């Protein structure tokens, strides 16, 4: 690849990332109260993202053959239980990932 192409790709990614950080401050007035739709997205977006990621992660899981997706199901349940008990997303993600990796490497 040419270095000019790489530089253009990096510059494009930099501008896109910068604009996603700056645009909300330019578009929304500080004194203006957020709309109900925006507050709904603010409240529910993390959950929606996690649901999409869970379905994306299990999209290729074969539930018809041994181990019937048990490691994935147990990993998801571990994340749910950790999050309900501790209300800490980072702990839920790290704990469930560790437990899932343990399951696929040692048990199944």
ABEGO torsion letter per residue (X at the ends): XBAAAAAAAAAAAAAAAAAAAAAAAAABBAABBBBAAAAAAAAAAAAAAAAAAAAAAAAABBAABOAGGAAAAAAAAAAAAAAAAAGBAAAAAAAAAAAAAAAAAAAX
